Amino acid sequence: PLTGHFSMYIPITISDIHQIEIIRGGASSTYGPDAVGGVINIVTKSFNDTQNPNELKIEKNIGSNNLSSNHIFLSKTLNQKLYSTFSLYNNQSDGQELYEDIFSFFNHNTLSISHHYNINNKFSISLRSAYAKRYFNSQYYYTRSSYDQSNETIEKVWTQTKMKYIIDTVQSISFHTTYQISDDIYIFNPGFPSYENTTKLINSRINYMMNKKSFRLATGMDLQKRSMVSIDRGNHKDYYIGGYVNYSKKVHSISFNPSIRIDYNKHYNLQICPQLDISYNTENYVYRSSIGRTIRSADFTERFYNNNYSGTLSSGRNIGNPSLNAEITTNFEIGIDVKKFKSVKLNNTVFYRNSSNLIDWVLMDSDNIETNIDLLENETYLFAENISKLHTIGFESELWFTILKNSKLNIYGSGGYLKIFSSTTAEDLLYDGGISSKYLANNSGDRLNYNLYFDFQKLQLNFNGIAKVRDSENDLTINQSLNTSYFIHNFKANMKIANNTKVGMEIINIFNIEYGDLLGAIMPKRWLIMSLTYNI
């Protein structure tokens, strides 16, 4: 609830994960009103419905800049009814030198314990308790102020439960609830007062599922309550309640997936969000289209950042806007998936988004900002605003391929390309729309990624990389340049040296490219990491 990127601070380790689902279109309606265009659903081993093997994994990594990480994962099935996991992870480094005597240090710790208990053949309970603490350099993550010498400490306590009852062979009902407490201490500059924010979140969902051969139906309700106690943002509470219906039916080669969500929140009142997905499946191709309406309400940071600040706020800082309206977006996409080739799969999608009230941080002169905060005259700040309109059109292509497959060597990989145009007017969509928003300006442009694997009997090699092309930008106040384009290449190798033991090497940013991104944060230079893993 504090800020959007905190959603990714999930206190689980990679060994806890059973699978990662990318859910697009109407199916995302079951995950809440903020699921704009889709969701990434991380399913852990103790919360899935399949039987998991017993495991013991011990991993040690060392690397450049005094990098050291330790990971222990243990899972065990008892009496064919109880499955439990224990996971402990630490990852820390002095970091690279960003500026003189300023380093990109970090120290991340995660502890997670989970259980899955089958009471009988119809009823099961899953439970997870976790704790995470992260301490890191956060310079230019959030601001472009020349005073920014920030670091941040985040502690999170997370409790999650799931109860599932199987009514019969085609029907089930499940109840999910998550409770988390997050404490965030943000030090913008050692000479400035520190910020402390404590947030609480309760999210509950009840879901009914009917899965027959002829159709699938999912319906349920969500309830979310969130609160914040903050030095610079003030004390606030908020909630939403919503319901959804998701229906899927296949008639011959055509699949229909209509869905609808109805949500209420005091900031955006009653909102109705319909979605329709249609696909036509042939032997060699899948033709698909989707249209839907989504909303997103402002988080506590966008509404109240620095609104409770005492004293005069230095230039370049962020200022929240309590009057923000919810974002409203109409999404439309069409695509074709090619599956006619045995060793190649290609997905192509063209999408268009027509957004109103889009929330972002906009660079504004202090004289044009309506706020009770004391600001410096004739200076600029990043003020949370509803951009009246934003049109986005894009093309995305995804490729999966296998070059060679035999008992001695497998060569396979994937690649992706994304092109995005954004403008405040439809007429300027394919040209320079003059967006002063920092985040949105960074999203326009071209992106390319690739993964290439070589699997030998005891050795695996992986080459991967990401390229980004966009308008260049310089900020003299922070002495930082955001490159017009960059192409970063990485390498990873693992070799099995015994039945249960392997050694690994990883090189991040092989060619040591210097580049900055977002608001000027310096991205990682070359890192070398060595690993030793024991797994039974």
C-alpha positions in Angstrom: 0.0 0.0 0.0 2.9 2.4 0.5 4.2 2.4 -3.0 3.9 0.2 -6.1 7.3 -1.4 -6.3 7.0 -2.7 -2.7 4.6 -5.3 -4.2 7.8 -7.1 -5.4 9.3 -7.3 -2.0 7.9 -10.8 -1.5 9.5 -12.7 1.4 10.1 -16.0 -0.4 13.2 -17.5 -2.0 13.5 -19.0 -5.4 13.6 -22.5 -4.0 10.1 -22.0 -2.5 8.6 -21.4 -6.0 6.7 -24.2 -7.8 5.8 -22.3 -10.9 5.4 -18.7 -12.2 2.2 -18.0 -14.2 1.8 -15.0 -16.6 -1.9 -14.4 -16.8 -3.2 -12.0 -19.4 -6.6 -10.8 -20.3 -9.8 -11.7 -18.6 -8.3 -14.3 -16.2 -6.6 -11.5 -14.4 -10.0 -10.2 -13.2 -9.8 -12.7 -10.2 -6.8 -10.9 -8.8 -8.1 -7.5 -8.0 -8.8 -4.1 -9.6 -5.1 -3.2 -10.0 -4.4 -6.1 -12.4 -3.9 -3.8 -15.4 -3.5 -6.0 -18.4 -2.6 -9.1 -16.5 -0.8 -10.5 -13.5 2.3 -12.5 -12.6 1.1 -15.2 -10.2 3.9 -16.9 -8.2 2.7 -20.3 -6.9 4.9 -21.7 -4.1 5.4 -25.4 -3.4 3.3 -25.5 -0.2 0.4 -23.7 -1.9 0.0 -25.8 -5.0 -2.1 -28.9 -5.2 0.5 -31.4 -6.4 2.8 -33.6 -4.4 6.2 -32.2 -3.9 9.4 -34.2 -3.4 11.7 -34.0 -0.3 14.5 -31.6 -0.9 17.7 -30.3 0.8 19.5 -27.5 -0.9 22.6 -25.6 0.4 24.1 -22.9 -1.8 27.0 -20.5 -1.3 27.9 -17.6 -3.6 30.9 -15.2 -3.5 31.8 -12.5 -5.9 33.0 -9.0 -6.8 32.6 -6.1 -4.3 32.7 -8.5 -1.3 29.5 -10.2 -2.5 28.5 -13.1 -0.2 25.2 -15.0 -0.2 24.0 -18.1 1.6 20.9 -20.1 1.0 19.4 -23.2 2.8 16.1 -24.8 1.7 14.6 -27.9 3.3 11.3 -29.6 2.4 9.8 -32.8 3.9 6.6 -34.8 3.6 5.3 -36.5 6.8 2.6 -39.1 7.0 1.5 -38.4 3.4 -0.6 -35.5 4.8 1.8 -32.8 6.0 4.3 -31.1 3.7 6.6 -28.5 5.3 9.4 -26.2 4.0 12.1 -24.1 5.7 14.0 -21.5 3.8 16.8 -19.1 4.8 18.6 -16.6 2.5 21.2 -13.9 3.0 22.7 -11.8 0.2 25.0 -8.9 0.9 27.7 -6.8 -0.8 29.7 -3.6 -0.2 28.5 -2.6 -3.7 30.2 -0.8 -6.5 31.4 2.8 -6.1 28.8 5.0 -7.7 30.4 8.4 -6.8 33.3 9.3 -4.6 32.9 7.3 -1.3 29.3 6.4 -2.2 28.6 2.7 -2.8 25.6 0.6 -4.0 25.7 -1.6 -0.9 22.9 -4.0 0.0 22.1 -6.6 2.7 19.0 -8.7 2.1 17.7 -11.4 4.5 14.7 -13.7 4.2 13.3 -16.4 6.5 10.2 -18.4 5.4 8.4 -21.4 7.0 5.4 -23.0 5.3 3.1 -26.0 5.7 0.5 -27.8 3.6 -1.8 -30.2 5.4 -4.4 -32.5 3.8 -7.1 -33.1 6.4 -8.8 -35.5 4.1 -9.3 -36.1 0.4 -11.5 -33.0 0.1 -10.1 -30.4 2.5 -6.6 -28.9 2.7 -4.9 -26.0 4.5 -1.8 -24.1 3.5 0.1 -21.7 5.8 3.2 -19.5 5.3 5.0 -17.3 7.8 7.9 -15.2 6.6 10.2 -12.4 7.7 12.4 -10.2 5.4 14.8 -7.4 6.0 16.4 -5.3 3.2 19.0 -2.6 3.6 20.4 -0.9 0.5 21.6 2.2 -1.2 18.6 4.0 -2.9 20.2 7.0 -4.5 18.2 8.3 -7.4 15.6 5.6 -7.1 12.9 8.1 -6.3 14.2 11.6 -6.8 16.6 13.7 -9.0 17.6 16.0 -6.2 21.4 16.8 -6.0 21.0 16.3 -2.2 20.0 12.7 -2.7 22.4 10.4 -0.7 19.7 8.0 0.4 19.6 4.6 1.9 16.6 2.5 2.9 15.8 -0.3 5.4 12.6 -2.3 4.9 11.3 -5.0 7.2 8.3 -7.1 6.4 6.4 -9.7 8.4 4.1 -11.8 6.2 1.4 -14.4 7.0 -0.5 -16.2 4.3 -3.2 -18.9 4.5 -5.2 -20.9 2.0 -8.1 -23.2 2.7 -9.5 -25.3 -0.1 -12.6 -27.6 -0.1 -13.2 -29.9 -3.1 -17.0 -30.2 -3.5 -16.9 -32.8 -6.2 -14.9 -33.7 -9.3 -15.7 -30.4 -11.0 -16.4 -27.9 -8.2 -14.2 -26.4 -5.5 -14.2 -23.4 -3.1 -11.1 -21.7 -1.6 -10.4 -19.0 0.8 -7.2 -17.0 0.7 -6.0 -14.3 3.2 -2.7 -12.5 3.6 -1.7 -10.2 6.4 1.5 -8.2 6.2 3.3 -5.5 8.3 6.0 -3.4 6.6 8.3 -1.0 8.3 10.3 1.4 6.0 13.0 3.7 7.2 14.2 6.0 4.4 17.2 8.3 5.0 17.3 10.8 2.1 20.4 12.6 3.3 22.4 12.2 6.6 21.9 15.9 7.2 18.1 15.6 6.8 15.4 14.1 9.1 14.8 10.4 8.4 11.4 9.0 7.3 9.7 6.1 8.9 6.5 4.5 7.5 4.6 1.5 8.9 2.0 -0.1 6.8 -0.5 -2.9 7.4 -2.3 -4.8 4.8 -5.1 -7.4 5.0 -6.2 -9.0 1.7 -8.8 -11.7 1.6 -10.5 -13.5 -1.3 -13.1 -16.3 -1.5 -13.3 -18.1 -4.8 -15.7 -20.6 -6.3 -14.5 -22.7 -9.3 -16.5 -25.0 -11.6 -14.5 -26.7 -14.3 -16.4 -28.8 -16.7 -15.4 -30.2 -20.1 -17.7 -27.7 -21.8 -17.0 -24.5 -19.8 -15.1 -23.1 -16.8 -16.6 -20.7 -14.3 -14.8 -18.7 -11.5 -16.5 -16.3 -9.2 -15.7 -14.7 -5.9 -15.2 -11.6 -3.8 -12.2 -9.6 -2.6 -11.7 -7.5 0.5 -8.7 -5.4 1.1 -7.9 -3.1 4.1 -4.7 -1.1 4.4 -3.4 1.5 6.8 -0.3 3.7 7.2 1.5 5.5 10.0 4.1 7.8 8.6 6.3 10.8 9.7 6.3 12.5 6.3 3.0 11.2 4.8 0.7 11.2 7.8 -1.7 8.6 9.1 -4.2 7.1 6.7 -6.6 4.2 6.2 -8.2 2.8 3.1 -10.1 -0.2 1.8 -11.8 -1.7 -1.2 -14.4 -4.4 -1.8 -15.0 -6.1 -5.0 -16.5 -9.1 -6.8 -15.9 -10.9 -10.1 -17.3 -13.4 -12.5 -15.0 -15.1 -15.1 -16.5 -17.5 -17.7 -14.7 -19.5 -20.3 -16.2 -21.7 -23.0 -14.9 -23.4 -26.1 -17.1 -23.9 -29.2 -15.3 -26.0 -31.8 -12.1 -24.1 -32.4 -13.3 -20.8 -30.9 -12.8 -19.9 -27.2 -14.8 -17.2 -25.4 -13.6 -15.7 -22.1 -15.9 -12.9 -20.9 -15.4 -11.5 -17.3 -16.5 -8.7 -15.2 -15.3 -7.0 -12.0 -17.3 -4.6 -9.8 -15.2 -2.7 -7.2 -15.9 0.0 -4.6 -13.5 2.4 -2.9 -14.2 5.8 -1.4 -11.6 7.4 -3.8 -13.1 6.0 -7.0 -16.6 5.0 -5.9 -18.3 2.2 -7.8 -16.3 0.9 -10.8 -17.3 -1.7 -13.4 -14.6 -3.3 -15.4 -15.6 -5.8 -18.2 -13.2 -7.8 -20.2 -13.7 -10.0 -23.3 -11.1 -12.4 -24.8 -11.7 -14.4 -28.0 -9.3 -16.9 -29.6 -9.5 -19.1 -32.7 -7.3 -22.1 -32.7 -6.2 -24.0 -35.8 -3.5 -26.6 -36.4 -0.8 -24.1 -37.1 -2.0 -20.8 -35.7 -3.9 -19.2 -32.8 -5.6 -15.9 -33.6 -6.6 -13.9 -30.5 -8.1 -10.6 -29.5 -8.9 -8.9 -26.2 -10.6 -5.7 -25.0 -11.3 -4.6 -21.5 -11.4 -1.8 -19.0 -9.2 -1.5 -16.0 -8.6 0.9 -13.1 -5.8 1.6 -10.6 -6.1 3.7 -7.5 -3.2 5.9 -6.2 -1.1 4.4 -3.5 -0.2 6.2 -0.2 3.1 7.5 -1.7 1.4 9.0 -4.7 -1.2 10.7 -2.5 0.7 11.8 0.5 4.5 11.8 -0.2 6.2 14.7 1.8 2.7 16.2 2.6 3.6 16.1 6.3 7.1 17.4 5.8 8.4 19.9 8.4 10.5 22.8 7.1 11.4 23.8 3.5 11.6 21.0 1.0 14.7 20.9 -1.2 14.3 21.0 -5.0 14.0 17.9 -7.1 12.0 16.1 -4.4 8.7 14.2 -4.9 5.4 15.7 -3.6 2.2 13.6 -3.3 -1.2 14.8 -4.4 -4.2 13.8 -2.2 -6.6 14.8 -5.0 -5.5 12.1 -7.4 -8.2 10.3 -9.3 -8.0 6.6 -10.2 -6.4 5.7 -13.5 -8.9 4.4 -16.1 -7.6 2.4 -19.1 -9.2 0.8 -22.0 -7.0 -2.0 -23.4 -7.2 -3.6 -26.8 -4.9 -6.2 -28.3 -4.8 -8.6 -31.2 -2.3 -11.3 -31.8 -1.3 -14.4 -33.7 0.7 -17.4 -32.3 2.6 -19.5 -34.8 3.0 -23.1 -33.9 3.4 -24.8 -37.4 7.1 -25.4 -36.9 8.2 -28.2 -34.6 11.2 -26.4 -33.1 10.0 -22.8 -33.2 7.1 -21.0 -31.5 6.4 -17.4 -32.2 3.9 -15.1 -30.5 3.1 -11.6 -32.0 0.9 -9.0 -30.3 -0.2 -5.5 -31.3 -1.7 -3.5 -28.4 -3.3 -0.2 -27.8 -4.1 1.5 -24.5 -6.2 4.6 -24.1 -5.6 5.9 -20.6 -7.1 8.8 -18.7 -6.1 10.2 -15.3 -2.8 8.3 -15.6 -0.8 8.8 -12.4 2.9 9.8 -12.7 5.5 12.1 -11.3 5.7 15.2 -13.4 8.5 17.8 -13.3 6.8 21.1 -12.3 7.9 24.6 -11.2 7.2 25.3 -7.6 4.9 28.2 -8.5 2.5 25.8 -10.2 2.2 23.3 -7.4 -0.8 23.7 -5.0 0.4 22.4 -1.7 0.8 23.4 2.0 4.4 22.4 2.0 7.1 25.1 2.0 8.8 25.1 -1.3 11.8 27.0 -2.8 10.8 29.7 -5.3 11.7 29.2 -8.9 12.7 25.6 -8.3 11.4 22.3 -9.8 9.8 19.3 -8.1 8.3 16.0 -9.2 4.6 16.3 -8.4 2.1 13.4 -8.6 -0.4 14.3 -11.3 -3.2 12.8 -13.3 -2.1 13.1 -16.9 -5.4 13.9 -18.7 -4.8 11.5 -21.5 -2.1 9.0 -22.6 -2.3 6.9 -25.8 0.1 4.0 -26.0 0.5 1.7 -29.0 3.0 -1.1 -29.1 4.1 -4.3 -30.7 5.5 -7.3 -28.9 7.1 -10.4 -30.3 8.2 -13.5 -28.4 10.2 -16.4 -29.8 11.1 -19.8 -28.4 13.3 -22.1 -30.4 15.3 -25.4 -30.3 18.3 -25.7 -32.5 19.6 -29.1 -31.5 18.3 -31.9 -29.2 20.1 -35.2 -28.6 21.5 -37.2 -25.8 24.8 -35.2 -25.7 23.8 -31.6 -26.4 20.7 -29.5 -26.3 20.7 -26.0 -27.8 17.6 -23.9 -27.2 16.6 -20.4 -26.3 14.1 -17.5 -26.5 14.0 -13.9 -27.5 11.7 -11.0 -27.3 11.2 -7.5 -28.9 8.9 -4.7 -27.6 8.3 -1.4 -29.3 6.2 1.3 -27.5 5.0 4.7 -28.6 3.4 7.0 -26.0 1.8 10.4 -26.4 -0.7 12.6 -24.7 -2.6 13.0 -28.0 -3.5 10.4 -30.6 -2.2 12.7 -33.4 1.3 12.7 -32.0 1.4 9.0 -31.1 4.1 8.0 -33.5 6.1 11.2 -32.9 7.5 13.2 -30.0 4.5 13.8 -27.7 6.4 16.0 -25.4 5.8 14.0 -22.2 7.4 15.6 -19.2 6.7 12.6 -17.0 10.0 10.9 -16.1 8.7 7.3 -15.8 6.6 7.4 -18.9 9.3 8.9 -21.0 11.5 6.0 -20.0 8.9 3.5 -21.1 8.8 4.6 -24.7 11.2 3.1 -27.2 12.5 -0.3 -28.1 13.5 -3.2 -25.9 15.1 -6.5 -26.9 16.0 -9.5 -24.8 17.5 -12.9 -25.5 18.4 -16.2 -23.8 20.5 -18.9 -25.3 21.3 -22.3 -23.6 23.8 -25.0 -24.3 23.0 -28.1 -22.2 25.7 -30.8 -22.2 25.5 -33.9 -19.9 27.2 -32.2 -17.0 27.6 -28.6 -18.1 25.1 -25.9 -18.8 25.9 -22.5 -20.5 23.6 -19.6 -20.7 24.1 -16.3 -22.6 21.4 -13.6 -22.1 21.0 -9.9 -22.5 18.7 -6.9 -22.7 18.8 -3.9 -25.0 16.9 -0.6 -24.6 16.7 2.3 -27.0 15.1 5.6 -26.0 15.7 9.3 -26.0 18.8 10.4 -24.2 18.7 12.7 -21.3 21.2 14.6 -19.1 20.8 16.1 -15.7 23.6 18.4 -14.7 22.3 18.7 -11.1 23.2 15.1 -10.4 26.0 14.8 -13.0 24.3 11.8 -14.6 23.4 10.9 -18.1 20.7 8.4 -19.1 22.1 6.7 -22.2 20.2 6.9 -25.5 20.6 3.2 -25.8 22.4 0.3 -24.1 22.8 -3.4 -24.7 23.9 -5.5 -21.7 25.1 -9.1 -22.0 25.4 -11.6 -19.2 26.8 -15.2 -18.9 26.2 -18.1 -16.6 27.7 -21.6 -16.4 27.0 -24.5 -14.1 28.9 -27.8 -14.0 28.0 -31.0 -12.1 31.1 -32.3 -10.3 29.3 -35.0 -8.3 25.9 -36.6 -8.1 24.5 -33.9 -5.8 27.0 -31.1 -6.2 27.6 -28.4 -8.9 29.8 -25.4 -9.2 28.8 -22.2 -11.1 30.1 -19.0 -12.5 28.1 -15.9 -13.5 29.2 -12.6 -15.1 26.8 -9.7 -15.1 27.4 -7.0 -17.7 30.2 -8.8 -19.5 31.5 -5.8 -21.3 31.3 -3.5 -18.3 28.9 -1.0 -19.9 28.3 2.2 -17.9 24.7 3.3 -18.0 22.0 4.9 -15.9 18.2 4.3 -15.9 15.0 5.6 -14.5 15.6 8.8 -12.5 19.4 8.6 -12.8 20.2 5.5 -10.8 23.5 4.0 -11.9 23.0 0.4 -13.0 25.5 -2.5 -12.2 28.8 -2.6 -13.9 30.6 -5.9 -14.4 30.1 -8.4 -11.5 31.7 -11.9 -11.2 29.9 -14.4 -9.0 31.1 -18.0 -8.1 28.7 -20.6 -6.6 28.7 -24.0 -5.0 25.4 -25.9 -4.6 24.6 -29.1 -2.9 21.1 -30.5 -3.6 19.5 -33.9 -2.7 
